[in-house]
Amino acid sequence: MAIQRQLTNERMSQIVAHNGTVYLSGQVGNDMNAGVEQQTRETLKNIEHLLDLAGTDKSHILSVTIYLKDIDADFAGMNSAWDEWLPKGVQPARATVEAKLCEPEILVELSVIAALP
C-alpha cells in the first residue's frame, strides 16, 4: 500500500495514511488568546475535520498524545473539553505530558493516530 499524504507543505503533511492507519500532525487551536478549554475545543474541531478528510472519524482514534504548556494549571480544563467531545466507549490510548510548545500562547497541542474504517 502506498503512503498517502494530504495538506502537505515544505516541512510536513497534516495527514499521512498508510496500511489502514492515519497519522495527524500536532494540532492546535485557532485563538491563541483563549484559555485551555477553548483552545482544546478548537483543536478537537480541527482534528475532527482532518479525520474526515482522511476518511475516518473520532470513533476510530487509536492513540492521542496531549502536550500541555502547564500540566498543573491546564490538565482539568483540557480534560473537560476532551470529555465533552469524545463519545463513550471509544476511548483511545492516551498520554499527556508537559512541554514547551512552539509559541508561548499555545496552551495545548494534540497528536492523533487513527484507524481507517
N, C-alpha and C positions, 0 to 999 in steps of 0.2 A: 504494500500500500504506500502510495506517495505521501509525502508530508505536504499538507495544505496550510498556507499562511494567508491571513487576512489583515487588512488595515496595517500594512507594513510601511515603515519609513526607513531612513538610512541606518537607524540604530536597532530597531526592534519591530516585532509584529505584535499587535494587540491580541491576536488569536492564532494559535498553532494547533492543528489537529493531525493526529497520526494514530493509526491502528485502533480506532474506536475511542480515543481519548482526546479531550480538548484541554489545552493549557491557555490560561489567560495571563497576560502580563499584569503586574501590580496595578490596581485601580484605586483612584482617589476620588473624592467629591469635587464639585464644581465651585462651591462657595467657601473660600478659604477663611472667611471671616466668621463662619458658623461654628457652633460648638460641636463636640464629638458626636452627639446623637444625629444632628442634621448632616454632618459630613458622612457618617456611616450610612444614613438613608440614601444619600445621593450616590455614594459608592456602590451600594447594593443595586440601585436602579441602573447604574452603568453596567454592572456585572450581568444583570438580567438581560439588558439589551445585547451585550456581546454574546451571551449564551444563545440567545435567539438567532443571532446572525450565524452562529456556528452550527445551528440545528439541534440544540438541546435546551434544557431549562434547569432551574434551580433544584428540581427534584432529583436530578442526576449528578449533583455535585458529590465528588468523592472526597476531596480534601481542600481545606482552606488554611492558609497561613495569614494571620492577622498581625499587623505591625502597628503598635501604638506609640505615640510620642512619649506619653506619660502613663504607664500602665496603672499606677496607683490612682491617678485622678480620672482616667478615662475608661477603665475596664467596665464599670457598671453601666455607663451611658452607652457604650458601644454594644454591650450585651442587650440592652433594652431595645435598640433598633434592630439588632440581629434577631431577637426573639419574635418581634412583630413580623419580620419578613419571611422567616423560614417556616414552611409547613411542618406540622408534627409528623414524625415517623420517617423523615428523610435526613436526619442529622448526619453531616459528614464527619470524617476525621478532622480534627482541628488543632492548631497550635496558635497560641497568642504570645507575642514577645514584645518587649520594649525595644525601640530602635530609633536612632537618629535618622529622620526622613529627609528627603532631598530639598524640601522647602520648610522653613520654620513654622509656617502657618498650617501645614498639613498635620492633622492630629491622628489620622488613621489611614492605613493602606491595606488592601486585601489582594492576595494572590490565590487563584482558584484553579483546580483541576476537576474536570467533569467527564462523565461518560457520554458518548453518543447513544441515543436510544436504539 
